[in-house]
Amino acid sequence: MFGLKRLDSFMLQRFAPLLLMTFFICLFIVLMQFLYRMIDDLVGKGLGFDVLGELFFYAALTMVPTALPLAVLLASLMVFGNLGEKLELTAMKAAGISLFRIMAPLMVLMGLIAVGAFFFQNNVLPIAQSRMWTLMFSVRQKTPEVEIPEKSFYDEIPGMNLYIDHKDPETGMLYGMIMYDMSQGSDNTRVILADSGRFSFTEDKTRLFLELHSGEMFENLTDRSLGSGTGGYMPFRREEFTRKDVYFKFDANFNRMDESGIRSQYVGQNVSQLLASIDSIGRQVDSIGTIYSNELLTAPYAGLRAYRNVKTDSTAATVAPVTFTHDATDADIAAAAAAVELDSVFMRPSPSFAKTYISQAIADARRSRQEFEYRALMLTDQAKLMRRHDIEMQRKFTLSFAVLVFFFIGAPLGAIIKKGGLGTPLVISVLLFIVYYIFDNMGLKMARDGKLAVWQGMWLSTLVLLPLGIFFTRKAIDDSAVFNSDAYRAFLLRLIGRQPGRALELKELIMQEVDPADARDRLTALAAMCGGKPDRRRLRDTLNETVDYLANSRDPMVIALLNEYPFTPTRRNIPAIKSTTEKLLTRFNDGIQR
């Protein structure tokens, strides 16, 4: 009977809290990025905390597809890095537990998260996106709060420019006011000068009330009694006042837009609705394209229909009108052009009309080209709209697969690097996520512009990282030293044609002393093998056996000469091997016994 093992419980207790913590950290970071991009639309609008809280809540939901893969990658790196750093992973493997068995409970958890991510993308995200963009459009249309600066013109009030010399923050009084009222048109501008004034709103916040003190007003007077035909103006009117009240239309309320308009767009649809929309747009594009293509083939241009030759016998031919179809060949078109006698057309009714005919034909051709370019543009827009629907549908699946790919990158990589904490895993996670983000945006733009098929563009980032996950998983299972600098150094040296050197040192404790006679015999045999065309495999084995035996020497000079031997004999280094062997023979022939 299936039950939760102690190992499964241990791994889940280690992973689940860390995943929640990293998820909320990543969500907070991407939410701050959203706030940074939208700060200009939010500041100065006088929005309440309820509106801002609702906006940030829906924005956080829309950021889940960005934060979840990064959180999975970071959490898996930290968990398996901690296990490797504390030797807990080594103890599990020593007990005969494979890495796959250790990862098994987390793989089940990732499967459940992937399934939940799909349902979130399909059912929750369309509603969240619709409400977030509805709120954003409503916020953008809201008029900003009246915050009039000193010694500069303020034009945020519709139809009015206002200048003040200074203001009293405590009482709200404005001093040294100059106001240009253009609410009735620029020809009927009113100029108001006032010593002081104060702004306030009506109770319904739909009008702005301005109370002015000690000033004068200038305005043009239209002479309506003379009739509109004269269009004359009487001299402007000047009015002095001790107190004057002025009202302006200024809606300071927050008016929420209707959500249904956004829900009908691709961002507010689920998979079934997107499939229906794609099918509908595709049928419409195909139908319109068929109509346009038939018009191109059948419509007459410049008053002429298409013609072709119809042969009645081997010597005579008649001219008959024909409508070309899709299977018309170049020979048919050439025959039609030869059938029309252009000279007779231009000479009828008189030669002077030839230039007129050509001008009219060119004008007709240009109009036809513009018409079909416009039609092609409309079809292009429809095709782009269909791609956007397809992109949104592919996004429903890419998040689930990205979660699995990032887990199979982070867990094996953490087991390999064996570094816990937040430092190294965070750096690696950020670098990998930057690669994912770059390829994801590149694929999105190429799919949106039609340079790649939609499925290719949307799955590009995941397919790029999938081989990396397979590679790290295989290396972690085989306990390969992926980040061994010596192995990479040896590979680079072999790549440029050089062999890595040995790094032998004097041993403090020697179990088997080197016999000089045996050493001379081994070295003599090795020197003999370096002559002529030796068998390099046999030479390599003999060389390594000799080095392993002489590495027990107590003579520093012998150890230094052994370090000159390469690991693998090649055609180029065989003379160097022979020279080093002769130096060692000379060293032992001198009677040195160390």
C-alpha positions in Angstrom: 0.0 0.0 0.0 1.3 3.4 -0.9 2.4 5.6 2.0 4.5 8.6 2.6 8.0 7.5 3.5 10.2 9.3 6.0 12.5 10.3 3.2 9.6 11.8 1.2 8.4 13.7 4.3 11.9 15.0 4.9 12.3 16.3 1.4 8.9 17.9 1.3 9.5 19.6 4.6 12.8 21.0 3.3 11.4 22.1 -0.1 7.9 23.4 0.4 8.6 26.2 2.9 11.6 27.4 0.8 9.5 27.3 -2.3 6.8 29.5 -0.8 9.4 31.9 0.5 11.2 32.3 -2.8 7.9 32.5 -4.7 6.8 35.5 -2.6 10.2 37.1 -2.9 10.2 36.7 -6.7 6.6 37.9 -6.9 7.5 41.0 -4.9 10.5 41.8 -7.1 8.4 41.5 -10.4 5.6 43.5 -8.8 8.1 46.3 -8.0 9.1 46.2 -11.6 5.5 46.6 -12.6 5.1 49.6 -10.2 8.2 51.2 -11.7 6.8 51.0 -15.2 3.4 52.3 -14.2 4.4 54.9 -11.6 3.7 57.8 -14.0 0.1 56.7 -14.5 -0.5 56.3 -10.7 1.1 59.3 -9.1 -1.0 62.4 -8.6 -4.4 60.8 -9.4 -5.7 60.8 -5.8 -6.5 57.1 -5.9 -7.8 55.5 -2.7 -6.1 52.6 -1.0 -8.9 50.3 -2.1 -8.3 51.0 -5.8 -4.5 50.7 -5.4 -4.8 47.5 -3.4 -7.2 45.9 -6.0 -4.8 47.0 -8.8 -1.8 45.5 -7.1 -3.7 42.3 -6.3 -4.6 41.7 -9.9 -1.1 42.7 -11.1 0.4 40.2 -8.7 -1.8 37.4 -10.2 -0.7 38.4 -13.7 3.0 38.2 -12.5 2.7 34.6 -11.3 3.9 33.1 -14.7 7.1 35.1 -14.3 7.7 34.5 -10.6 6.9 30.8 -10.4 9.6 29.3 -12.6 12.3 31.5 -11.0 11.1 30.5 -7.5 11.2 26.8 -8.4 14.7 27.1 -9.8 16.0 29.0 -6.8 14.3 26.8 -4.2 15.6 23.5 -5.8 19.1 25.0 -6.0 19.1 26.0 -2.4 17.6 22.7 -1.1 19.9 20.3 -2.9 22.9 22.7 -2.4 22.2 22.6 1.4 21.9 18.8 1.3 25.2 18.5 -0.6 27.1 21.1 1.6 26.0 19.3 4.9 26.9 15.9 3.4 23.3 14.7 3.8 23.1 13.9 0.1 26.3 11.9 0.3 24.9 9.9 3.3 21.7 9.1 1.3 23.7 7.9 -1.6 26.0 5.9 0.6 22.8 4.2 2.0 22.0 3.1 -1.6 19.4 5.7 -2.4 19.7 7.1 -5.9 19.3 10.7 -6.8 16.0 10.0 -8.6 14.6 8.4 -5.5 15.6 11.4 -3.5 13.9 13.7 -6.0 10.8 11.5 -6.4 8.5 13.3 -3.8 9.6 16.7 -5.3 8.9 15.4 -8.8 5.4 14.5 -7.8 5.0 17.9 -6.2 6.3 19.6 -9.4 3.8 17.6 -11.4 0.9 18.8 -9.2 2.2 22.4 -9.5 2.5 22.1 -13.3 -1.1 20.9 -13.5 -2.3 23.7 -11.2 -0.3 26.2 -13.2 -2.2 25.2 -16.3 -5.6 25.6 -14.7 -4.4 28.9 -13.2 -3.4 30.1 -16.7 -6.7 28.9 -18.2 -9.2 29.9 -15.6 -7.8 32.5 -13.2 -5.3 34.5 -15.3 -7.8 35.7 -18.0 -10.1 37.2 -15.3 -7.1 38.8 -13.5 -5.7 40.3 -16.7 -9.1 41.7 -17.8 -9.7 43.3 -14.4 -6.1 44.6 -14.1 -6.2 46.3 -17.6 -9.7 47.6 -17.0 -8.4 49.3 -13.8 -5.3 50.6 -15.6 -7.3 52.2 -18.4 -9.7 53.7 -15.8 -6.8 55.1 -13.8 -5.2 56.6 -17.0 -8.4 58.4 -17.8 -8.9 59.8 -14.3 -8.0 63.5 -14.1 -5.1 64.3 -11.8 -5.5 66.0 -8.5 -5.3 69.8 -8.5 -1.8 70.5 -7.2 -0.8 74.0 -8.5 2.9 74.8 -8.4 4.3 78.2 -7.7 5.7 80.6 -10.4 4.8 78.3 -13.3 1.8 77.8 -15.5 -0.5 74.9 -14.6 -2.6 73.3 -17.5 -4.0 70.2 -15.9 -7.5 71.8 -15.6 -9.2 71.4 -19.0 -9.6 74.7 -20.8 -7.6 76.8 -18.4 -4.0 77.9 -17.8 -3.2 79.1 -14.3 -0.3 80.9 -12.8 0.3 81.8 -9.1 3.0 83.8 -7.5 2.9 81.9 -4.2 0.5 79.9 -2.0 -0.1 79.3 1.7 0.0 75.5 2.4 -1.9 75.9 5.7 -4.9 77.8 4.5 -4.8 76.8 0.8 -4.9 80.5 -0.4 -3.3 81.3 -3.7 -1.8 84.8 -4.3 -0.9 86.7 -7.4 -3.1 84.7 -9.8 -3.2 85.0 -13.6 -5.8 82.8 -15.3 -6.5 82.2 -19.0 -9.9 80.7 -19.5 -10.2 79.1 -23.0 -13.2 76.9 -22.2 -15.3 78.7 -24.9 -12.6 78.6 -27.6 -9.3 80.4 -28.2 -11.2 83.4 -29.9 -13.2 83.9 -26.7 -10.4 83.7 -24.2 -11.0 85.3 -20.8 -8.1 86.7 -18.9 -8.6 87.0 -15.1 -6.2 88.7 -12.7 -6.8 88.4 -9.0 -5.0 89.3 -5.8 -5.9 86.0 -4.1 -8.2 83.0 -4.5 -9.0 79.5 -3.3 -10.0 76.2 -5.1 -12.7 73.7 -3.9 -14.9 71.0 -5.3 -18.6 70.7 -5.4 -20.1 67.9 -3.3 -20.4 65.5 -6.3 -16.8 66.3 -7.4 -17.9 67.1 -11.0 -17.2 70.8 -10.9 -14.3 72.9 -9.7 -15.2 76.0 -7.7 -12.8 79.0 -7.8 -13.3 81.9 -5.3 -11.4 85.0 -6.4 -10.8 88.2 -4.5 -9.8 91.8 -5.6 -9.2 91.5 -9.3 -10.3 92.2 -12.8 -11.4 90.3 -15.9 -10.9 90.9 -19.6 -12.9 89.1 -22.4 -13.8 89.6 -26.0 -17.4 90.4 -26.9 -18.9 88.9 -30.1 -21.3 91.2 -31.9 -24.2 88.8 -32.5 -26.6 91.6 -33.4 -24.8 92.3 -36.6 -25.2 88.8 -37.8 -22.7 86.0 -38.5 -21.9 87.4 -41.9 -19.9 90.4 -40.6 -17.9 88.4 -38.1 -16.9 91.6 -36.4 -15.8 92.0 -32.7 -16.8 94.7 -30.3 -14.0 96.0 -28.0 -13.2 93.7 -25.1 -15.1 94.0 -21.9 -13.3 94.9 -18.6 -14.7 94.0 -15.3 -13.4 94.8 -11.8 -14.6 92.8 -8.9 -14.1 92.5 -5.2 -15.2 88.8 -5.2 -16.0 86.6 -8.1 -17.0 82.9 -8.2 -16.1 80.8 -11.2 -17.1 77.2 -12.0 -15.3 74.7 -14.2 -16.2 71.3 -15.4 -13.7 69.0 -13.7 -14.7 65.4 -12.9 -12.5 64.3 -9.9 -14.3 61.0 -9.4 -12.8 57.6 -10.3 -15.0 56.1 -13.0 -14.5 52.4 -13.6 -14.7 51.2 -17.2 -16.8 48.3 -18.3 -14.9 45.0 -18.1 -16.7 43.3 -20.9 -14.6 45.1 -23.6 -11.4 43.6 -22.3 -12.9 40.1 -21.6 -13.7 39.8 -25.3 -10.0 40.3 -26.2 -7.5 37.5 -26.3 -6.1 38.4 -22.8 -9.4 37.6 -21.3 -10.2 34.2 -23.0 -9.5 30.6 -22.0 -8.3 27.8 -24.3 -11.8 26.9 -25.7 -12.6 30.5 -26.4 -9.2 31.1 -28.0 -9.6 28.1 -30.2 -13.0 29.3 -31.3 -11.7 32.8 -32.0 -8.7 31.4 -34.0 -11.0 29.3 -36.1 -13.4 32.2 -36.7 -10.6 34.6 -37.7 -8.9 31.9 -39.9 -12.1 31.2 -41.8 -12.6 35.0 -42.3 -9.1 35.5 -43.6 -9.4 32.5 -46.0 -12.7 33.7 -47.3 -11.6 37.3 -47.8 -8.3 36.1 -49.4 -10.2 33.9 -51.9 -12.5 36.8 -52.9 -9.5 39.1 -53.4 -7.6 36.6 -55.4 -10.5 35.9 -57.7 -10.9 39.7 -58.2 -7.2 39.9 -59.2 -7.7 37.2 -61.8 -11.0 38.3 -63.3 -11.4 42.1 -62.9 -10.7 44.1 -66.1 -8.1 46.9 -65.8 -8.1 50.2 -67.8 -11.3 49.1 -69.5 -9.7 45.9 -71.0 -10.5 42.3 -70.4 -8.1 39.5 -70.6 -7.7 37.9 -74.1 -6.1 34.8 -75.5 -5.7 33.2 -79.0 -8.1 30.5 -80.0 -6.8 28.5 -83.0 -9.4 27.3 -85.5 -7.0 25.5 -87.7 -3.2 25.2 -88.4 -2.9 28.6 -90.1 -5.6 30.9 -88.7 -6.4 32.2 -85.3 -9.2 34.2 -83.8 -9.3 36.4 -80.7 -11.7 35.6 -78.0 -12.1 37.0 -74.5 -11.1 34.8 -71.6 -10.9 35.0 -67.9 -7.6 33.7 -66.6 -7.7 31.2 -63.7 -5.1 30.0 -61.2 -3.7 27.5 -63.7 -3.0 30.2 -66.4 0.5 29.7 -67.7 3.1 32.2 -69.0 2.3 31.1 -72.5 -1.4 32.0 -72.1 -0.5 35.5 -70.8 2.0 36.0 -73.7 -0.7 34.9 -76.2 -3.2 37.3 -74.7 -0.7 40.2 -75.0 0.0 39.3 -78.6 -3.7 39.1 -79.4 -4.4 42.8 -78.5 -3.3 45.2 -81.2 -2.1 48.2 -79.2 -1.5 50.4 -82.2 -5.1 50.2 -83.3 -6.3 51.0 -79.8 -4.1 54.2 -79.5 -5.1 55.4 -83.0 -8.8 55.2 -82.3 -10.5 57.7 -82.7 -7.4 59.9 -83.3 -3.7 59.7 -82.5 -3.9 62.7 -80.1 -5.8 60.6 -77.6 -2.9 58.1 -77.1 -1.3 60.2 -74.3 -4.7 60.5 -72.6 -5.2 56.8 -72.7 -1.8 56.1 -71.2 -2.4 58.7 -68.4 -5.7 57.2 -67.6 -4.3 53.7 -67.6 -1.5 54.7 -65.2 -4.0 56.4 -62.9 -6.2 53.3 -62.9 -3.2 51.1 -62.2 -2.2 53.2 -59.2 -5.7 53.3 -57.8 -5.9 49.5 -58.2 -2.5 49.1 -56.5 -3.5 51.3 -53.5 -6.8 49.5 -53.2 -5.1 46.0 -53.0 -2.4 47.3 -50.8 -5.1 48.5 -48.4 -6.7 45.1 -48.6 -3.4 43.3 -48.0 -2.9 45.5 -44.9 -6.3 44.5 -43.6 -5.5 40.9 -44.1 -2.1 41.4 -42.4 -3.9 42.9 -39.4 -6.3 39.9 -39.2 -3.4 37.5 -39.5 -1.6 39.3 -36.7 -4.7 39.2 -34.5 -4.9 35.5 -35.1 -1.3 35.1 -34.1 -1.9 37.0 -30.9 -4.7 34.6 -30.0 -2.5 31.7 -30.8 0.3 33.2 -28.6 -2.1 33.5 -25.7 -3.2 29.9 -26.1 0.4 28.6 -26.2 1.1 30.5 -23.0 -1.4 28.3 -21.2 0.9 25.4 -21.6 4.4 26.9 -21.6 4.3 27.8 -17.9 3.6 24.2 -16.8 6.5 22.8 -18.8 8.9 25.7 -17.7 8.2 24.7 -14.1 9.3 21.1 -14.8 12.4 22.2 -16.8 13.6 24.6 -14.1 13.2 22.0 -11.4 15.3 19.5 -13.4 17.9 22.2 -13.9 18.0 23.4 -10.3 17.9 20.1 -8.3 20.7 18.3 -10.2 22.8 21.5 -10.3 22.4 22.1 -6.6 23.5 18.5 -6.0 26.6 19.1 -8.2 27.8 22.5 -6.8 27.0 21.5 -3.2 26.6 25.2 -2.2 23.7 26.2 0.1 22.5 29.5 1.4 21.3 32.3 -0.8 24.5 33.6 -2.4 25.6 31.1 -5.1 22.1 29.7 -5.8 20.8 33.2 -6.3 23.6 34.2 -8.8 23.1 31.0 -10.8 19.3 31.4 -10.8 19.5 34.9 -12.0 21.9 34.1 -14.8 19.8 31.1 -16.0 16.6 33.1 -15.7 18.1 36.0 -17.7 18.9 33.4 -20.5 15.3 32.1 -20.3 13.9 35.7 -20.3 15.9 36.7 -23.3 14.9 33.7 -25.4 11.3 34.0 -24.2 11.0 37.6 -25.4 12.9 36.9 -28.6 10.6 34.0 -29.4 7.5 36.1 -28.5 8.5 39.0 -30.8 9.4 36.6 -33.7 6.1 34.8 -33.3 4.1 38.0 -33.1 5.8 39.4 -36.2 5.3 36.1 -38.2 9.0 35.4 -38.5 8.5 32.1 -36.7 5.6 29.8 -36.3 3.7 30.6 -33.1 4.5 27.3 -31.4 8.2 27.6 -32.3 8.5 31.1 -30.9 6.6 30.4 -27.7 8.4 27.2 -26.9 11.8 28.5 -27.9 13.0 29.4 -24.4 11.8 26.1 -22.9 13.4 24.1 -25.7 16.7 25.9 -25.3 16.8 25.1 -21.5 15.6 21.5 -21.9 18.9 20.1 -23.0 20.6 21.9 -20.1 18.2 20.2 -17.7 18.9 16.7 -19.3 22.7 17.4 -19.1 22.7 18.4 -15.5 20.4 15.5 -14.4 22.6 13.0 -16.2 25.8 14.4 -14.7 24.3 14.5 -11.2 23.2 10.9 -11.4 26.7 9.8 -12.6 28.4 12.0 -9.9 30.4 13.8 -12.6 32.5 16.7 -11.7 30.9 19.2 -14.0 32.6 22.2 -12.3 36.1 20.7 -12.0 38.4 23.4 -13.2 41.3 20.9 -13.7 39.2 18.9 -16.1 38.2 22.0 -18.2 41.9 23.1 -18.2 43.0 19.8 -19.5 40.3 19.9 -22.2 41.3 23.3 -23.3 45.0 22.3 -23.4 44.1 19.3 -25.6 42.0 21.5 -27.8 44.9 23.9 -28.6 47.3 21.0 -29.1 49.0 21.0 -25.7 49.1 18.3 -23.1 48.4 19.0 -19.4 51.4 18.4 -17.1 51.6 16.2 -14.1 51.6 17.5 -10.5 53.5 14.9 -8.5 55.0 15.8 -5.1 57.3 14.2 -2.6 55.4 11.7 -0.4 55.8 11.9 3.4 55.0 8.2 3.8 56.3 5.7 1.3 55.0 2.1 1.5 57.2 0.7 -1.3 60.8 2.0 -1.8 62.1 2.4 -5.3 64.8 -0.2 -6.3 67.4 1.5 -8.5 68.1 -1.6 -10.6 64.4 -2.1 -11.2 64.1 1.6 -12.0 66.9 1.4 -14.6 65.3 -1.7 -16.2 62.0 0.1 -16.5 63.6 3.3 -17.9 65.7 1.3 -20.4 62.6 -0.5 -21.7 60.7 2.8 -21.9 63.6 4.5 -23.9 63.7 1.6 -26.3 60.0 1.8 -27.0 60.5 5.5 -28.0 62.5 4.6 -31.0 61.1 4.1 -34.5 57.3 4.0 -34.8 56.2 2.8 -31.4 52.7 1.5 -30.5 51.4 4.6 -28.7 48.8 2.7 -26.6 51.5 0.3 -25.3 53.9 3.2 -24.8 51.2 5.1 -22.8 50.6 2.1 -20.5 54.3 1.5 -19.9 54.9 5.2 -19.3 52.1 5.4 -16.7 53.3 2.3 -14.9 56.8 3.7 -14.8 55.7 7.0 -13.4 53.5 5.3 -10.8 56.5 3.2 -9.7 59.1 6.1 -9.6 56.6 8.4 -7.8 57.7 6.7 -4.6 61.2 8.1 -5.0 62.7 10.3 -2.2 64.8 12.3 -4.7 63.3 15.7 -5.6 65.1 15.7 -8.9 63.4 12.5 -9.9 60.0 13.9 -9.0 60.7 17.0 -11.0 61.7 15.0 -14.1 58.6 12.8 -13.7 56.4 15.9 -13.9 57.8 16.6 -17.4 56.1 13.5 -18.7 52.8 14.1 -20.6 49.7 12.0 -19.8 49.3 10.8 -23.4 52.1 10.1 -25.8 51.7 11.7 -29.3 53.8 11.9 -32.4 55.1 15.3 -31.3 56.0 14.6 -27.7 57.7 11.2 -28.1 61.2 12.8 -28.5 60.6 14.7 -25.3 59.6 11.5 -23.5 62.8 9.9 -24.7 64.9 12.8 -23.5 63.3 12.8 -20.1 63.8 9.1 -19.8 67.5 9.4 -20.6 67.9 12.1 -17.9 66.3 9.8 -15.4 68.6 6.9 -16.5 71.6 9.2 -16.0 70.2 10.1 -12.5 69.9 6.4 -11.5 73.2 5.4 -13.2 75.1 7.9 -11.0 74.4 5.5 -8.1 71.8 7.7 -6.4 69.7 5.6 -4.0 67.2 7.7 -2.2 
